[in-house]
């Protein structure tokens, strides 16, 4: 996952190969169906903005973990 994320970050930020890549993580809270719906919206936004492929780590509880899965 880290290799793909690093390449996506390099493409998005136009970094050179010798420049250090930041690490992105997404953490979402729990709350059942509301958390599920909110997390789906966040994931769709990240995809639209080409940031989802830049993400190395995902964490969630309850409903948000269903969406992440």
C-alpha distances in whole Angstrom, upper triangle without the diagonal:
4,6,5,6,9,10,11,12,14,16,16,18,19,18,20,18,20,19,17,14,14,11,11,12,14,16,19,22,24,27,27,28,28,25,23,25,24,20,20,22,20,17,19,20,16,16,19,19,15,14,11,9,9,8,6,8,11,14,18,21,23,23,20,18,20,18,15,15
4,6,5,6,9,10,10,12,14,15,16,17,16,17,15,16,15,13,10,11,8,10,11,14,17,20,23,25,29,29,30,30,26,25,27,25,22,22,24,21,18,20,21,17,17,20,19,16,14,12,10,9,8,6,9,12,15,19,22,25,25,22,20,22,21,17,18
4,5,5,6,9,10,11,12,14,15,16,14,15,12,15,14,13,11,12,11,13,14,17,20,23,27,29,32,32,33,32,29,28,29,28,24,24,26,23,20,22,22,18,18,21,19,16,15,14,10,10,11,9,12,16,19,22,26,28,28,25,23,25,23,20,20
4,5,5,6,9,10,11,12,14,15,14,15,14,16,16,15,12,13,12,12,14,16,19,22,25,27,30,30,30,30,27,26,27,25,22,22,23,20,17,19,19,15,14,17,16,13,12,11,7,8,9,8,12,15,18,21,25,27,26,23,22,23,21,18,18
4,5,5,6,9,10,10,12,14,13,15,14,16,14,13,9,10,8,8,10,13,16,19,23,25,28,29,29,28,25,24,25,23,20,20,21,18,15,17,17,13,13,16,14,11,9,9,6,4,6,6,10,12,16,19,23,25,25,21,20,22,20,17,18
4,5,5,6,9,10,10,11,10,11,10,12,11,9,6,8,8,10,12,15,19,22,25,28,31,32,32,31,28,27,28,26,23,23,24,21,19,20,20,16,16,18,16,13,11,12,9,7,9,8,12,15,19,22,26,29,28,25,24,26,23,20,22
4,5,5,6,9,10,10,9,10,9,12,12,11,9,11,11,13,15,18,21,24,28,30,33,34,34,33,30,29,29,28,24,24,24,22,19,20,20,16,15,17,16,12,12,12,9,8,11,11,15,18,21,25,28,31,30,26,26,27,25,22,23
4,5,5,6,9,10,10,12,12,15,14,13,10,11,11,11,14,16,19,22,26,28,31,31,31,30,27,26,26,24,21,21,21,18,16,17,16,13,12,14,12,8,8,9,6,5,9,11,14,16,20,23,26,29,28,24,24,25,22,19,21
4,5,5,6,8,8,11,11,13,11,10,7,8,9,9,13,15,19,21,25,28,31,32,31,30,27,26,27,24,22,22,21,18,17,18,16,13,13,15,12,9,8,10,8,5,9,10,14,16,20,23,26,29,28,24,24,26,23,20,23
4,6,5,5,5,7,8,10,9,9,7,10,11,13,16,19,22,25,29,32,35,35,35,34,31,30,30,28,25,25,25,22,20,21,20,16,16,17,15,12,12,14,11,9,12,13,17,20,23,26,30,33,32,28,28,30,27,24,26
4,6,5,7,9,10,13,12,13,11,13,14,15,18,20,23,26,30,32,35,35,35,34,31,30,30,28,25,25,24,22,20,20,18,15,15,15,13,10,11,13,11,10,13,15,19,21,24,27,31,33,32,28,28,30,27,24,26
4,6,8,11,13,15,13,14,11,12,13,13,16,18,21,23,27,30,33,33,33,31,28,28,27,25,23,22,21,19,17,17,16,13,13,13,10,8,8,11,10,9,12,15,18,20,23,25,29,31,30,26,27,28,25,23,25
4,5,9,12,13,11,11,9,10,13,13,17,19,22,25,28,31,34,35,35,33,30,30,29,27,25,25,24,21,20,20,18,15,16,16,13,11,11,14,13,10,14,16,19,21,24,27,30,33,32,28,29,30,27,25,27
4,7,10,12,10,12,11,13,15,16,20,22,26,28,32,35,37,38,38,36,34,33,33,30,28,28,27,24,23,23,21,18,18,18,15,13,14,17,15,13,16,18,21,24,27,30,34,36,35,31,32,33,30,28,30
4,7,8,6,8,8,11,14,15,19,22,25,28,32,35,38,39,39,37,34,34,34,32,29,29,28,25,24,25,23,20,20,21,18,15,15,18,16,13,16,17,21,23,27,30,33,36,36,32,32,34,31,28,30
4,5,5,9,10,13,16,18,22,25,28,31,35,38,41,42,42,41,37,37,37,35,32,32,32,29,27,28,26,23,23,24,21,19,18,21,18,16,19,19,23,26,29,32,36,39,38,35,34,36,34,31,33
4,6,8,9,13,15,18,21,24,28,31,35,38,41,42,42,41,38,37,37,35,32,33,32,29,28,29,27,24,24,25,22,20,19,21,18,16,18,18,22,25,28,32,35,38,38,34,34,35,33,30,31
4,7,9,13,16,19,22,25,29,32,35,39,42,43,43,42,39,39,39,37,34,35,34,31,30,31,29,26,26,28,25,22,21,23,20,18,20,19,23,26,29,33,36,40,39,36,35,37,35,32,33
4,6,10,13,16,19,23,26,29,33,36,39,40,41,39,36,36,37,34,31,32,32,28,27,29,27,23,24,25,22,20,19,21,19,16,18,18,21,24,27,30,34,37,37,33,33,35,33,30,32
4,7,10,13,16,20,23,26,30,33,36,38,38,37,33,34,34,32,29,30,30,26,25,27,25,22,23,25,21,19,17,19,17,14,15,15,18,21,24,27,31,34,34,30,30,32,31,27,29
4,7,9,13,16,20,23,26,30,33,34,35,33,30,30,31,28,25,26,26,23,21,23,22,18,19,21,18,16,14,15,13,10,12,11,14,18,21,24,28,31,31,27,26,29,27,24,26
4,7,10,13,16,20,23,26,30,31,32,30,27,27,28,25,23,24,24,20,19,21,20,16,18,20,17,15,12,14,13,9,10,10,12,15,18,21,25,28,28,24,24,27,25,22,24
4,7,10,13,17,20,23,27,28,29,28,24,24,25,23,20,22,22,18,17,20,18,15,17,19,17,15,12,12,12,8,7,7,8,12,14,18,21,24,25,21,20,23,22,18,20
4,7,10,13,17,20,23,25,25,24,21,21,22,19,16,18,18,14,13,16,15,12,14,16,14,13,9,9,10,7,5,6,7,9,12,15,18,22,21,18,18,20,18,15,18
4,7,10,13,17,20,21,22,21,17,18,19,17,14,16,16,13,12,15,15,12,14,17,15,14,10,10,11,9,6,6,5,6,8,11,15,18,18,14,14,17,15,12,15
4,7,10,13,16,18,19,17,14,14,15,13,10,12,13,10,9,13,12,10,13,15,14,14,10,9,12,10,7,8,6,5,6,8,12,15,15,11,11,14,12,10,13
4,7,10,13,15,17,15,12,13,15,12,10,13,14,11,11,15,15,13,16,18,18,18,14,13,15,14,11,11,8,6,5,6,9,12,12,9,10,13,12,10,13
4,7,10,12,13,12,8,9,11,9,7,10,11,9,10,14,14,13,16,18,18,19,16,14,17,17,13,14,11,8,6,5,7,9,9,6,8,11,10,9,12
4,7,9,11,10,7,9,12,9,9,12,13,12,13,17,17,17,19,21,21,22,19,18,21,20,17,18,15,11,8,6,6,8,8,6,9,11,11,11,14
4,6,9,8,6,8,11,10,10,13,14,14,15,18,19,19,21,23,24,25,22,20,23,23,20,20,17,13,10,7,4,5,6,6,8,10,11,12,14
4,7,6,5,8,10,10,11,13,15,15,17,19,20,21,23,25,26,27,24,22,25,26,23,24,20,17,14,10,8,6,6,8,10,11,12,14,16
4,6,5,6,9,10,11,12,15,15,16,19,20,21,23,24,26,27,25,22,25,26,23,24,21,17,15,11,9,6,4,7,9,9,10,13,14
4,5,5,6,9,10,11,12,14,15,17,19,20,21,23,25,26,24,22,25,26,24,25,22,18,17,13,11,9,6,8,11,9,10,13,14
4,5,5,6,9,10,11,12,14,16,17,18,20,21,23,24,23,21,24,25,23,24,22,18,16,13,12,10,7,9,12,11,11,14,16
4,5,5,6,8,10,10,12,14,15,16,18,20,21,22,20,18,22,22,19,21,18,14,13,9,9,8,5,5,9,9,8,11,13
4,6,5,6,9,10,11,12,14,15,16,18,20,21,19,17,20,21,19,20,18,14,13,10,10,8,4,5,8,7,5,9,11
4,6,5,6,9,10,11,13,14,16,17,19,20,19,17,20,22,20,22,20,16,16,13,13,12,8,8,11,10,8,11,13
4,5,5,6,9,10,11,12,14,15,17,18,17,15,19,20,18,20,18,15,14,12,12,12,9,8,11,11,9,11,14
4,5,5,6,8,10,10,12,14,15,16,14,12,16,17,14,17,14,11,11,9,11,11,8,6,9,9,6,7,11
4,5,5,6,9,10,11,12,14,15,14,12,15,17,15,18,16,13,13,12,14,13,10,8,10,10,6,8,11
4,5,5,6,9,10,11,12,14,13,12,16,17,16,19,18,15,16,14,16,16,13,11,13,13,10,11,14
4,5,5,6,9,10,11,12,11,10,13,14,13,16,15,12,13,12,15,16,13,10,13,13,10,10,14
4,5,5,6,9,10,10,9,7,11,12,11,14,13,11,12,12,15,16,13,10,12,12,9,8,11
4,5,5,6,9,10,10,8,12,14,13,16,16,14,16,16,18,19,16,13,15,15,11,11,14
4,5,5,6,9,8,8,12,13,13,16,17,15,17,17,20,21,18,15,17,17,14,14,17
4,5,5,6,5,5,8,9,9,13,13,12,15,16,19,20,18,15,16,17,14,12,16
4,5,5,6,5,7,10,10,14,15,14,17,18,21,22,19,16,17,18,14,13,15
4,5,8,8,10,12,13,17,18,17,20,21,24,25,22,19,20,20,17,16,19
4,5,8,10,10,12,16,17,17,20,21,24,26,23,20,21,22,18,17,20
4,6,7,8,10,13,16,16,19,21,24,26,24,20,21,22,18,17,19
4,6,5,7,10,12,13,16,18,21,23,22,18,19,20,17,15,18
4,5,5,9,10,10,14,15,19,21,19,15,16,17,14,11,14
4,5,8,11,12,15,18,21,23,22,18,18,19,16,13,15
4,7,9,11,15,18,21,24,23,19,19,21,18,15,17
4,6,8,11,14,18,20,20,16,16,18,15,12,15
4,7,10,14,18,20,20,17,16,18,16,13,14
4,7,10,14,17,17,14,13,15,14,11,12
4,7,11,13,14,10,9,12,11,7,10
4,7,10,11,8,7,11,11,8,10
4,7,8,5,5,8,9,7,9
4,6,6,5,8,10,10,11
4,6,6,7,9,10,11
4,5,5,7,9,10
4,5,5,6,9
4,5,5,6
4,6,5
4,5
4
